[in-house]
Amino acid sequence: MPPSTVETAAEPSGDPLFALVVGLYVALLAIAPTVFGVARLVSGDAAVLYGTVIATATVGTGLGWWATERFGSLSHRLGATRARWVPGLLGLGYAFAGLLSLDRAGVVGVLAMFSGIGAMALGSALGVMARTRYTDALLADSERHCVFTAGWPKAARNRLLALVVPLWAVGVAGVASVYVAPELWPLTVAQILIPVGIAIFMQSEPREYAVTAEGLEQRLPVARRLLPWTQYTGYTRTADALVVHRSWWFDSRFALEDLDDPDAVAAALARYLSAA
């Protein structure tokens, strides 16, 4: 039977790279409101505002770095929950707020839009980094019963592609609306469907996996993620794949032609899941 919960991993030690990314993220969020305050209360001179941007970026990065290193374990705590994606979503909202305020806020709106785009990218990176660090800490002493590399079978990949192509089409329409129909600005939000579609389709790409007591570990070139057994309801062997069924979201599929020993993988899965 699969474990009912994921055990708490040991808290990691200092992590300068993670702290630096947090600092840069904080700095990006601080730039627009700081410039707005200086422009209103001190001076709107271009040199003053430029100096404000540099100073805010420097101080914000330093404070974010210091706070992360000082209090520690942020990557562990963030990686253990779905709150790890909040920084990226906050950056996305920040960018759209800047876009919608361009007519009224001028340069501050531009700063907010581009800072939000940067914060979205860094916030998403923080989510991946936190998840990787949490997974590494959790599985540091865990036994890998089976390690294999596999992607989805061709038929399943084609079905998934048919699902995401409409998302990409709407996303491209959102991009085009910026130039051909700016009055339809709500449509610009549809641009987010392009990376969403890419993220969905990438699930079908070959990945390295490891079967552990805590769950199914997915190993990416620069990242790790743990899919706990509680997310799955069982597994099935079809004519072309081993299918591990999720209680929600897409099933995990491993093409038999990608596996050196499908029987060994099935036996490893059977340690924690029942045949559906």
C-alpha positions as CSV (number, residue, x, y, z in Angstrom):
1,M,0.0,0.0,0.0
2,P,1.3,3.5,-0.8
3,P,2.2,5.8,2.1
4,S,-0.7,8.1,3.1
5,T,1.4,11.1,3.4
6,V,4.8,12.3,2.4
7,E,7.2,12.4,5.3
8,T,8.8,15.7,6.2
9,A,12.3,16.1,4.8
10,A,15.2,17.4,6.7
11,E,15.5,21.2,6.3
12,P,18.3,22.2,3.9
13,S,21.2,24.4,4.8
14,G,22.1,27.8,3.3
15,D,21.4,28.2,-0.4
16,P,23.1,31.3,-1.9
17,L,21.7,30.8,-5.4
18,F,18.1,30.5,-4.2
19,A,18.6,33.5,-1.9
20,L,19.9,35.5,-4.9
21,V,16.9,34.7,-7.0
22,V,14.6,35.6,-4.2
23,G,16.4,38.9,-3.8
24,L,16.1,39.7,-7.5
25,Y,12.4,38.8,-7.4
26,V,11.8,41.1,-4.5
27,A,13.7,43.9,-6.2
28,L,11.6,43.6,-9.4
29,L,8.3,43.9,-7.4
30,A,9.7,46.9,-5.5
31,I,10.8,49.0,-8.4
32,A,7.5,50.3,-9.8
33,P,5.9,51.4,-6.5
34,T,9.1,53.0,-5.3
35,V,9.5,55.0,-8.5
36,F,5.8,56.0,-8.3
37,G,6.4,57.3,-4.7
38,V,9.6,59.2,-5.6
39,A,7.9,60.8,-8.7
40,R,5.0,62.0,-6.6
41,L,6.8,63.0,-3.4
42,V,10.3,64.0,-4.5
43,S,10.9,64.6,-8.2
44,G,9.9,63.4,-11.7
45,D,13.3,64.1,-13.2
46,A,14.5,61.3,-15.4
47,A,17.9,61.2,-13.7
48,V,16.3,60.9,-10.3
49,L,14.0,58.2,-11.4
50,Y,16.8,56.3,-13.1
51,G,18.9,56.5,-9.9
52,T,15.8,55.3,-7.9
53,V,15.5,52.2,-10.1
54,I,19.2,51.3,-9.6
55,A,19.0,51.9,-5.9
56,T,15.8,49.9,-5.5
57,A,17.2,47.0,-7.5
58,T,20.3,47.0,-5.3
59,V,18.6,47.4,-1.9
60,G,15.8,45.0,-2.8
61,T,18.1,42.3,-4.0
62,G,20.3,42.7,-0.9
63,L,17.4,42.6,1.5
64,G,15.7,39.6,-0.2
65,W,19.0,37.7,-0.2
66,W,19.7,38.6,3.5
67,A,16.3,37.6,4.7
68,T,16.3,34.3,2.9
69,E,19.7,33.4,4.2
70,R,18.9,34.7,7.7
71,F,15.8,32.8,8.3
72,G,16.6,29.8,6.2
73,S,14.6,26.8,5.0
74,L,12.4,28.9,2.7
75,S,13.1,26.7,-0.3
76,H,12.1,23.6,1.8
77,R,8.9,25.1,3.1
78,L,7.9,26.6,-0.3
79,G,8.7,23.4,-2.2
80,A,6.6,21.3,0.2
81,T,3.3,23.0,-0.9
82,R,1.6,24.3,-4.0
83,A,2.2,27.8,-2.7
84,R,5.5,27.5,-4.6
85,W,3.7,28.7,-7.7
86,V,2.3,31.8,-6.1
87,P,5.4,34.0,-6.8
88,G,5.1,33.3,-10.5
89,L,1.3,34.0,-10.6
90,L,1.9,37.2,-8.6
91,G,4.4,38.4,-11.2
92,L,1.9,37.6,-14.0
93,G,-0.8,39.7,-12.2
94,Y,1.7,42.5,-11.7
95,A,2.5,42.5,-15.4
96,F,-1.1,42.7,-16.5
97,A,-1.7,45.5,-13.9
98,G,1.1,47.4,-15.5
99,L,-0.2,46.8,-19.0
100,L,-3.7,48.1,-18.1
101,S,-2.3,51.2,-16.4
102,L,-0.1,52.3,-19.3
103,D,-2.4,55.1,-20.3
104,R,-2.7,56.5,-16.8
105,A,0.6,55.7,-15.2
106,G,3.0,56.3,-18.1
107,V,6.6,55.3,-17.3
108,V,5.5,53.7,-14.0
109,G,3.1,51.5,-15.9
110,V,5.9,50.4,-18.3
111,L,8.1,49.6,-15.4
112,A,5.4,47.6,-13.7
113,M,4.7,45.7,-16.9
114,F,8.3,44.7,-17.6
115,S,9.1,44.2,-13.9
116,G,6.0,41.9,-13.7
117,I,7.2,39.9,-16.7
118,G,10.6,39.5,-15.0
119,A,9.0,38.6,-11.7
120,M,6.8,36.0,-13.4
121,A,9.9,34.3,-14.9
122,L,11.9,34.5,-11.6
123,G,8.9,33.5,-9.6
124,S,8.3,30.4,-11.8
125,A,12.0,29.6,-11.5
126,L,11.7,29.9,-7.7
127,G,8.9,27.4,-7.7
128,V,10.9,24.9,-9.7
129,M,14.0,25.4,-7.6
130,A,12.0,25.0,-4.4
131,R,10.4,21.8,-5.6
132,T,13.7,20.4,-6.6
133,R,15.4,21.2,-3.3
134,Y,12.5,19.7,-1.4
135,T,12.5,16.6,-3.5
136,D,16.3,16.1,-3.2
137,A,16.1,16.5,0.6
138,L,13.1,14.2,0.9
139,L,14.6,11.4,-1.2
140,A,18.2,11.8,0.0
141,D,18.1,8.5,1.8
142,S,15.4,6.8,-0.2
143,E,16.0,3.6,-2.1
144,R,15.3,3.7,-5.9
145,H,13.7,0.4,-6.7
146,C,13.7,1.0,-10.5
147,V,15.1,3.8,-12.7
148,F,14.0,4.1,-16.3
149,T,13.5,6.6,-19.1
150,A,10.3,6.7,-21.1
151,G,7.8,9.0,-22.8
152,W,4.3,8.6,-24.0
153,P,3.5,6.2,-26.9
154,K,2.9,7.9,-30.3
155,A,-0.9,7.5,-30.3
156,A,-1.3,9.1,-26.9
157,R,1.1,11.9,-27.9
158,N,-1.0,12.6,-31.0
159,R,-4.2,12.8,-28.9
160,L,-2.5,15.2,-26.5
161,L,-1.3,17.3,-29.4
162,A,-4.8,17.6,-30.8
163,L,-5.9,18.9,-27.3
164,V,-3.2,21.6,-27.1
165,V,-3.3,22.9,-30.7
166,P,-6.5,24.9,-30.0
167,L,-4.9,26.4,-26.9
168,W,-1.9,27.6,-29.0
169,A,-4.2,29.0,-31.7
170,V,-6.1,31.1,-29.1
171,G,-2.8,32.1,-27.6
172,V,-1.4,33.3,-30.9
173,A,-4.7,35.2,-31.5
174,G,-4.0,36.9,-28.1
175,V,-0.5,37.9,-29.3
176,A,-1.8,39.2,-32.6
177,S,-4.5,41.3,-30.9
178,V,-1.9,43.5,-29.4
179,Y,-1.0,44.8,-32.9
180,V,-4.1,44.4,-35.0
181,A,-6.9,45.0,-32.5
182,P,-5.6,46.8,-29.4
183,E,-9.1,47.8,-28.4
184,L,-9.7,44.2,-27.7
185,W,-7.1,44.3,-24.9
186,P,-8.9,41.5,-22.8
187,L,-7.9,39.1,-25.5
188,T,-4.2,39.7,-24.7
189,V,-4.7,37.6,-21.6
190,A,-5.1,34.6,-23.9
191,Q,-1.3,34.8,-24.5
192,I,-0.9,32.7,-21.4
193,L,-2.3,29.7,-23.2
194,I,0.8,29.4,-25.3
195,P,3.1,28.4,-22.4
196,V,0.2,26.5,-20.8
197,G,-0.1,24.4,-23.9
198,I,3.6,23.8,-24.1
199,A,3.7,22.7,-20.5
200,I,0.9,20.3,-21.1
201,F,2.5,18.8,-24.2
202,M,5.9,18.5,-22.6
203,Q,4.4,15.9,-20.2
204,S,4.5,13.4,-23.1
205,E,8.3,13.9,-23.7
206,P,10.7,11.2,-22.5
207,R,11.8,11.7,-18.9
208,E,13.9,9.8,-16.4
209,Y,11.8,8.3,-13.6
210,A,12.6,6.5,-10.3
211,V,10.2,4.4,-8.3
212,T,10.7,5.2,-4.6
213,A,8.8,4.5,-1.4
214,E,7.6,8.1,-1.3
215,G,6.4,8.3,-4.8
216,L,7.4,8.4,-8.4
217,E,10.4,10.7,-8.9
218,Q,10.6,12.6,-12.2
219,R,14.1,13.7,-13.1
220,L,14.5,16.6,-15.5
221,P,17.9,17.9,-16.7
222,V,18.1,20.7,-14.1
223,A,15.1,19.8,-11.8
224,R,13.4,17.1,-9.8
225,R,9.8,16.6,-8.8
226,L,8.1,14.0,-6.6
227,L,4.7,12.6,-7.5
228,P,3.4,11.0,-4.3
229,W,1.6,7.7,-4.6
230,T,-1.5,9.3,-3.1
231,Q,-2.0,11.1,-6.4
232,Y,-2.4,7.7,-8.2
233,T,-5.2,5.2,-8.1
234,G,-3.5,2.2,-9.8
235,Y,-1.8,1.2,-13.0
236,T,-2.7,-0.6,-16.2
237,R,-0.6,-2.3,-18.9
238,T,-1.9,-1.8,-22.4
239,A,-0.7,-2.9,-25.8
240,D,1.8,0.0,-26.0
241,A,2.3,1.5,-22.6
242,L,2.3,1.2,-18.8
243,V,-0.4,3.7,-17.7
244,V,-0.3,5.0,-14.1
245,H,-3.7,6.5,-13.3
246,R,-4.0,9.8,-11.4
247,S,-6.9,10.7,-9.3
248,W,-6.9,14.0,-11.2
249,W,-4.9,15.5,-14.1
250,F,-3.4,13.4,-16.9
251,D,-2.3,9.8,-16.3
252,S,1.5,9.1,-16.4
253,R,2.2,7.0,-19.5
254,F,5.4,5.0,-20.3
255,A,5.7,3.6,-23.8
256,L,6.7,0.0,-23.7
257,E,9.1,0.5,-26.6
258,D,11.1,3.0,-24.5
259,L,11.5,0.5,-21.6
260,D,14.4,-2.0,-21.5
261,D,12.5,-4.2,-19.1
262,P,8.7,-3.4,-18.9
263,D,8.2,-6.3,-16.5
264,A,10.7,-4.9,-14.0
265,V,9.0,-1.5,-14.2
266,A,5.6,-3.1,-13.7
267,A,6.9,-5.0,-10.7
268,A,8.3,-1.9,-9.1
269,L,5.0,0.0,-9.6
270,A,3.1,-3.0,-8.1
271,R,5.0,-2.5,-4.8
272,Y,2.9,0.6,-4.2
273,L,-0.1,0.5,-6.6
274,S,-2.6,-2.1,-7.5
275,A,-3.4,-3.2,-11.0
276,A,-6.5,-1.3,-12.2
